[in-house]
Amino acid sequence: MQVKFTKSGANEIVGGFSPGDVARVSDAMGKHLVEDAKVAVYVEAPKQVKEDATAVLSLKKKDKNK
């Protein structure tokens, strides 16, 4: 997953970061940076969100064919 930093700081895993920096991190680290530390936003949606969105889209397509 990719996250984009909104604040400045440092972390043992990603090192130093500033607003606008982008990093590819594990899902767990991405969730921590975005939801817990609130220093980044998602650039790529987490895998679960992508799967849910695909399921909703396929359901909507099936409904239209009725």
Secondary structure, DSSP 4 states (H G I P E B T S, - for coil): -EEEESS-EEETTTEEE-TT-EEE--HHHHHIIIIIS--EEESS--HHHHHHHHHHHHHHHHHHT-
